[in-house]
Amino acid sequence: MDLMDTYRTHIVDAHKQPLLLLLVGFISSFLCIRFSVRMIRAKVRWWPGNITPGGLHIHHMVFGLGFLLVGGVGAIATNGGHPWLDWFGLCFGIGCGLVLDEFALILHLDDVYWGEQGRKSVDAVIFGILFTALLLTGYVPLGVVPGQTEPMTAGRWGLVAVILVNAAASVVALLKGKVWTGLLGIMVPGLSWIGAVRLARTGSPWARWFYTTRPRRRARALRRERLLHRRADRARTWLFDLIAGAPDKVPAHHTATHRVAERMAARATAHLDAHEARALARRSARLADRRAAAVARPAGVPGPAPAGEPERHGQARQRRRTVRAGRSRTFAVRPGTAEGVAVSSSYRHPKLPHPQPRR
């Protein structure tokens, strides 16, 4: 009974039951969907698998959006009446878990669920859970407590000053690359101050702005990155792998930029191959023409050109035209017709001497 009395006192009477149900739905949906996708990834036979009607893969983010709409619209439509607000809070929490689990897909506009970029989804889910849990336990953003600071007193001005300092410290912590410290410092005053006074991470905007001209401080930041932050990153990676599964070593899907670059490279390669093929065909046609002319009439032998020589040259010209146009070769050239080349006894090759008239 003590547990029920505590729940009734701190949750029901404090009007926090919808928020508690939201947190329960948030955590439950995230754990269930991660279990589902890990079963699908392991190709377990008894698990249903993906939902693909007509070959279209429907991500669970779509169902999450439906839960969010139902929860949000329902809470507004019922004017927060009991018990509807509790059920709509649960629906909203389920939608939050399903949508934030694919936060990386929304951010990158690519299926990076099992890639390194997919870890942003786990970051978003954990931050959302911590944010909701802090609200549930009584923490409010920047330490503001409604109803306690109405009179315009010196204490209120002091509270406003503390809030402004805490907000500035949170911004500095974020610029120094301390994301978790800066975000949680918004809810817990004083936590962001620790991140603001410590050294920045080497890849942060703060380090690029202020550490380039201060080599000693940059060296200290690099040393701390090697000794402390990498250990913390390894522990964080191990925890995330335990919760959500390890990412693929070689991502199955590239980013949109990589796909565009690969497509452009393939087109350029195909264009170059076609150009080289046409050039080779032209060279082969010219070589065939020279060989045919040499066989038909050896050099230095006067006399009219053989009857078949104009036909061969007409065929060579037709082959060159088709190669330049990018079409396949056409050898069906009929002499003596409109499509072919008329036979003429006065035909003369431009590189051969004039035939001498008989006397």
C-alpha positions in Angstrom: 0.0 0.0 0.0 2.9 2.3 0.6 3.8 2.1 -3.1 0.3 2.9 -4.2 0.1 5.8 -1.8 3.4 7.1 -3.1 2.2 6.8 -6.7 -1.1 8.5 -5.9 0.6 11.3 -4.1 3.5 12.1 -6.4 2.0 11.1 -9.8 -1.8 11.2 -9.8 -2.3 14.1 -7.4 0.5 16.0 -9.1 -1.2 15.5 -12.5 1.9 13.7 -13.9 0.2 10.4 -15.0 -0.1 11.4 -18.7 3.6 12.3 -18.6 4.5 9.0 -17.0 2.4 7.1 -19.6 4.2 9.1 -22.3 7.6 8.0 -20.9 6.4 4.3 -20.6 5.2 4.3 -24.2 8.4 6.0 -25.4 10.7 3.4 -23.8 8.5 0.4 -24.6 8.1 1.3 -28.3 11.9 1.9 -28.7 12.8 -1.4 -27.1 10.2 -3.3 -29.0 11.1 -1.9 -32.4 14.8 -2.4 -31.7 14.2 -6.0 -30.8 12.2 -6.4 -34.0 14.8 -4.9 -36.3 17.5 -7.0 -34.7 15.5 -10.1 -35.3 15.0 -9.1 -38.9 18.7 -8.4 -39.3 19.6 -11.8 -37.9 17.1 -13.4 -40.4 15.2 -15.3 -37.7 12.7 -17.6 -39.5 9.9 -17.3 -36.9 9.9 -13.5 -36.9 7.4 -11.8 -39.3 10.0 -9.5 -40.9 9.5 -6.2 -42.7 6.1 -4.9 -43.9 6.4 -4.7 -47.7 3.0 -4.5 -49.4 3.5 -4.7 -53.1 7.3 -4.6 -52.7 7.2 -1.2 -51.0 9.2 -1.2 -47.7 7.2 0.8 -45.1 9.5 2.1 -42.3 8.2 2.1 -38.7 8.6 5.9 -38.8 5.3 6.0 -40.8 3.4 4.3 -38.0 5.1 6.6 -35.5 3.8 9.6 -37.3 0.3 8.1 -37.1 0.6 7.6 -33.3 1.9 11.2 -32.9 -1.1 12.6 -34.8 -3.6 10.6 -32.9 -2.0 11.5 -29.5 -1.6 15.2 -30.3 -4.9 15.8 -32.0 -6.8 13.7 -29.5 -5.3 15.6 -26.5 -6.4 18.9 -28.0 -9.8 17.7 -29.1 -10.7 16.3 -25.7 -9.4 19.4 -23.9 -7.2 17.3 -21.7 -10.1 15.5 -20.1 -9.5 12.5 -17.9 -9.0 9.6 -18.7 -8.6 10.5 -22.4 -5.4 12.5 -21.7 -3.7 9.4 -20.2 -4.4 7.3 -23.3 -3.4 10.0 -25.7 -0.2 10.6 -23.7 0.6 6.9 -24.1 -0.1 7.1 -27.9 2.2 10.1 -28.2 5.0 8.4 -26.3 4.7 5.3 -28.7 4.9 7.7 -31.7 8.0 9.4 -30.2 9.9 6.1 -29.8 9.1 5.0 -33.4 9.9 8.3 -35.0 13.1 9.1 -33.1 14.4 5.5 -33.7 14.8 6.6 -37.4 16.0 10.1 -36.6 19.2 9.5 -38.6 17.1 8.5 -41.7 15.2 11.8 -41.5 18.4 13.8 -40.9 20.4 12.3 -43.8 17.4 11.5 -46.1 19.0 8.1 -46.6 18.7 4.6 -45.2 21.6 4.7 -42.8 19.9 2.7 -40.1 22.8 0.2 -39.6 25.6 2.7 -40.5 27.7 4.9 -38.4 25.3 7.7 -39.0 22.5 5.6 -37.5 24.0 6.2 -34.0 22.4 9.7 -34.1 19.0 7.9 -33.7 20.2 6.3 -30.4 21.5 9.7 -29.2 18.1 11.3 -30.0 16.1 8.6 -28.2 18.3 8.6 -25.1 18.1 12.4 -24.9 14.4 12.3 -25.3 14.0 9.7 -22.6 16.3 11.7 -20.2 14.4 15.0 -21.0 11.0 13.4 -20.2 12.4 11.7 -17.1 13.7 15.0 -15.8 10.4 16.7 -16.4 8.7 13.8 -14.5 11.0 14.1 -11.5 10.3 17.8 -11.2 13.1 19.5 -13.1 12.1 22.4 -15.4 14.1 24.1 -18.2 16.7 26.5 -16.8 15.4 26.1 -13.3 12.2 28.1 -13.7 9.5 27.2 -11.3 6.1 28.7 -12.3 4.1 30.3 -9.5 7.1 31.1 -7.3 8.5 34.2 -8.8 5.5 36.5 -9.4 6.6 39.4 -7.1 9.1 41.8 -8.6 11.7 41.3 -5.8 15.5 41.1 -5.6 15.2 37.3 -5.4 13.4 37.3 -8.8 16.1 39.4 -10.4 18.7 37.0 -9.0 16.9 34.0 -10.4 16.7 35.7 -13.8 20.5 36.3 -13.7 21.1 32.7 -12.8 18.9 31.5 -15.7 20.8 33.8 -18.2 24.2 32.6 -17.0 23.0 29.0 -17.2 21.7 29.5 -20.7 25.0 31.1 -21.8 27.0 28.3 -20.2 24.9 25.7 -22.1 25.6 27.5 -25.4 29.3 27.6 -24.7 29.3 23.9 -23.8 27.6 23.0 -27.0 30.1 25.1 -29.0 32.9 23.2 -27.2 31.6 20.0 -28.5 30.1 18.8 -25.2 26.6 17.9 -26.5 25.3 15.9 -23.6 26.6 18.3 -21.0 25.1 21.3 -22.8 21.7 19.8 -23.4 21.3 18.3 -20.0 22.6 21.5 -18.5 19.4 23.2 -19.8 17.4 21.1 -17.4 20.0 20.8 -14.5 21.4 24.2 -13.7 25.2 24.0 -13.0 25.9 21.0 -15.2 26.5 23.1 -18.2 28.9 25.3 -16.3 31.3 22.3 -15.9 31.4 21.9 -19.7 31.8 25.6 -20.3 35.0 25.9 -18.2 36.7 22.8 -19.4 38.8 22.4 -22.5 36.9 22.1 -25.8 37.0 19.0 -28.0 39.5 19.1 -30.9 36.8 19.0 -33.6 34.5 21.6 -32.1 33.9 25.1 -33.4 35.4 26.6 -30.2 38.7 24.8 -30.9 38.8 26.0 -34.5 38.1 29.6 -33.4 40.4 29.9 -30.4 42.9 27.1 -30.3 44.6 27.6 -33.7 46.7 30.5 -32.3 47.3 28.8 -28.9 49.4 25.7 -29.5 49.8 24.8 -25.9 46.1 24.8 -25.2 45.6 22.8 -28.4 48.2 20.3 -27.3 46.4 19.9 -24.0 43.1 19.4 -25.8 44.6 16.7 -28.0 46.2 14.9 -25.0 42.9 15.0 -23.2 41.1 13.7 -26.3 43.5 10.7 -26.4 43.4 9.9 -22.7 39.9 10.7 -21.6 37.4 11.3 -24.3 38.3 8.2 -26.4 37.8 6.0 -23.4 34.4 7.6 -22.8 33.6 7.2 -26.5 34.5 3.5 -26.4 32.2 3.1 -23.3 29.4 4.9 -25.1 29.9 2.8 -28.2 29.7 -0.4 -26.2 26.5 0.7 -24.5 24.9 1.8 -27.7 25.9 -1.5 -29.4 24.3 -3.4 -26.4 21.1 -1.4 -26.7 20.6 -1.0 -30.5 23.1 -3.4 -32.1 26.5 -2.8 -33.7 26.5 -0.9 -37.1 27.8 -2.5 -40.3 31.5 -2.4 -40.8 30.9 -1.7 -44.5 27.7 0.3 -44.9 25.2 -1.4 -47.2 24.0 2.0 -48.5 26.0 5.0 -49.4 24.9 8.5 -48.8 23.0 10.4 -51.4 26.2 12.3 -52.4 28.1 9.1 -53.0 25.3 7.7 -55.2 25.2 10.9 -57.3 29.0 10.8 -57.7 28.9 7.1 -58.7 26.2 7.8 -61.2 28.1 10.7 -62.8 31.3 8.6 -62.9 29.4 5.7 -64.7 28.0 8.1 -67.2 31.4 9.6 -67.9 32.9 6.2 -68.3 30.2 5.1 -70.7 30.7 8.3 -72.8 34.4 7.8 -73.0 34.0 4.1 -73.9 31.5 5.0 -76.7 33.9 7.8 -78.0 36.8 5.4 -78.1 34.8 2.7 -79.8 33.7 5.2 -82.5 37.3 6.4 -83.0 38.5 2.8 -83.3 35.8 2.0 -85.9 36.8 5.1 -87.9 40.4 4.0 -87.9 39.5 0.5 -88.9 37.3 1.8 -91.8 40.2 4.0 -93.1 42.6 1.2 -92.9 40.2 -1.1 -94.8 39.8 1.5 -97.5 43.6 1.9 -98.0 44.0 -1.9 -98.2 41.2 -2.2 -100.7 42.6 0.6 -102.9 46.1 -1.0 -102.8 44.7 -4.4 -103.8 42.5 -3.0 -106.5 45.2 -1.0 -108.3 48.9 -1.2 -107.3 50.8 2.1 -107.1 52.4 3.2 -110.4 50.1 1.3 -112.7 48.3 3.6 -115.1 44.9 2.9 -116.4 41.3 3.4 -115.5 40.0 2.3 -112.2 38.4 -1.1 -112.0 34.7 -1.3 -112.1 34.3 -2.4 -108.5 36.5 0.4 -107.0 33.8 3.1 -106.8 31.5 0.6 -105.1 34.1 -0.2 -102.4 34.7 3.5 -101.8 31.0 4.2 -101.5 30.6 1.4 -99.0 33.5 2.9 -97.0 31.9 6.3 -97.0 28.6 4.8 -95.9 30.4 2.9 -93.0 32.1 6.2 -91.9 28.8 8.0 -91.9 27.0 5.3 -89.8 29.9 5.2 -87.3 29.9 9.0 -86.8 26.1 8.9 -86.3 26.6 6.2 -83.5 24.6 3.6 -85.4 25.6 0.0 -86.3 27.4 -0.5 -89.6 25.3 -0.9 -92.7 26.9 -2.9 -95.6 23.7 -3.3 -97.8 24.7 -0.8 -100.5 23.4 -1.7 -103.9 25.4 -0.3 -106.8 23.6 1.3 -109.7 20.5 2.3 -107.7 19.3 5.4 -105.9 20.7 4.1 -102.5 24.0 3.1 -103.9 26.9 4.7 -105.7 26.7 4.8 -109.5 29.5 3.2 -111.4 31.5 5.6 -113.4 34.5 4.9 -115.5 35.8 8.4 -114.9 36.1 7.8 -111.2 39.5 8.8 -109.8 40.9 8.3 -106.4 42.2 11.7 -105.0 45.6 10.3 -104.1 46.3 8.4 -107.3 47.8 10.1 -110.5 45.6 11.0 -113.5 45.0 8.3 -115.9 46.9 8.9 -119.2 44.8 8.9 -122.4 45.6 6.3 -125.0 47.3 7.3 -128.2 
